[in-house]
Amino acid sequence: MLTRLEVDGFKNLVAFSLDLGPFTCIAGPNSVGKSNIFDAIQFLALLTDHTIMEAALKVRGAHPDTSDIRDLFWTDGTRRQERFKIACEMLVEPQVHDDFGRPAEASSTFLRYEIEIRHLPPSSEAGLLGRLVLQSESLTYVTQGEASRHMRFPHSASQFRAAAVKNTRRSASGFISVRTADDGKREIVVHQDGGSRGQGQTAPADSAPRTIVGTSNTSATPTVLAARREMQAWRLLALEPSAMRRPDRFQTEPRVTVNGGHLAATLYRLALHADQNGRDKADVYAEVANRLCDLVSVRSVKVIPDEVRQLLTLHVTEASGVALPASSLSDGTLRFLALAVIAADPEARGVMCMEEPENGIHPAKIPAMVDTLREIAVDPDAGPGPENPLRQVIVATHSPAFVQLQNPNDLVFALEASIRLENGAPASILRCQPLTDTWRATQPAKSVGLGTILSYLTAPPGAQLKLPSMQDLVA
């Protein structure tokens, strides 16, 4: 779970910071740069399984053959920065497994990760577009005493924070640090969880194709591994109807993918797991069906296995009694169904980013979508666990209807801000500002009042239909 994101020099994020809670809604007009926040999060996630160059070329699903790594660096239109920094603070699961299935336990669960990437200009060695170099990388911890200052969103100190924040680390060196070697070159140092006073394992930064977090795959460094597992679970959900309509084979990995695929396999796993633990698997189907009823009137949801073809097909029975396979459901119903399955799955963890979740949903049903997204997120007033998975939802929208349904504490507004360059010329960057009198609004000058968001709360000029005012209703 991300509690804070800091970015400098990545796309139009310059000296950018954002504190995050279990559920965050980022609202703002099109083309202001809301997606760049998700791109920064996705870049960190991609680094856990790819080289630095591969991660840069895959941001936002770009094709490696047509992507340009220079697009990741902020430019004022005339000059492009040569480096960017991304830092995040996160809560991680204490118990993890390495790539060999061996269990490991992190010595700290509240971590701060920082990375700096530099672009080498084109040359015979760096190639036509240049290449990316790991300038620095660090992983440190937040102590239990400091946790209240870093975990700023409203939460229960005795229930949530006490359970989520663990720390037995005593060394000041953290888990990953950077230093300058005798030859003047930078080295990344990996320190053992036990806090030994040795020099630690070192690796040259300039020639490293991957980050240290991205290469941690054994239980020898459990906290670094826990950070990797957490970042691997950060996903940008882009639910595609074609993926959600397909049946699954018996051997399919039963996890909902970023495009919404494998709904049938995931729901079937949940039903089998309930059956094996003494629960009626019909209860799992009923839970998903009840949630879907908030959108459309249905009698039941069920996965039907085909033993001959070894296929799993998800069926929804409408109130009229007509049973429809997933392939016959509307786009909006499928999107809502995917979120309902994720909400029911305790193994669905990590950060889930979603752009314009209201797409395909009738305006009258948007409240049901908002409620479902909130229910997916961890409850900060209870301890995280199987009944309250440590997962987070961050959405971006420009929909007035979606914005009006938000709790002010969950809402930030993405706005263009103007800065002056060294030559005095103006340039635009992104800023996220909270509503006045909410937990993020520590500085009144950096918060927004209702006047700033009036366009989200009133009918647009020239609207043919308008909701009656309270005075009209009384009259």
Secondary structure, DSSP 8 states (H G I E B T S, - for coil): -EEEEEEESBTTBSSEEEE--SEEEEE--TTSSHHHHHHHHHHHHHHTTS-HHHHHHHGGG--TTT--GGGGB-B-SS-B-SEEEEEEEEE--SEEE-TTS-EEE-SBSEEEEEEEEEEE-SBTTTBSS-EEEEEEEEEEE--TTTHHHH--SS--IIIIIHHH--B----TT-SEEEEE-TTS-EEEEE--TT--SS--EEEESTT-SS-HHHH--STTSHHHHHHHHHHHT-EEE---HHHHHS-EETTS--S--TTS--HHHHHHHHHHHHHHTTS-HHHHHHHHHHHHTTTS-EEEEEEEEETTTTEEEEEEEETTS-EEEGGGS-HHHHHHHHHHHHHH-TT--EEEEEE-TTTTS-GGGHHHHHHHHHHHS--TTS--BTTB--EEEEEEE--HHHHHTS-GGGEEEEEEEEEE-TTS-EEEEEEEEEBTTSTT-SSGGGSB-TTTTHHHHS--TT-S-----HHHHH-
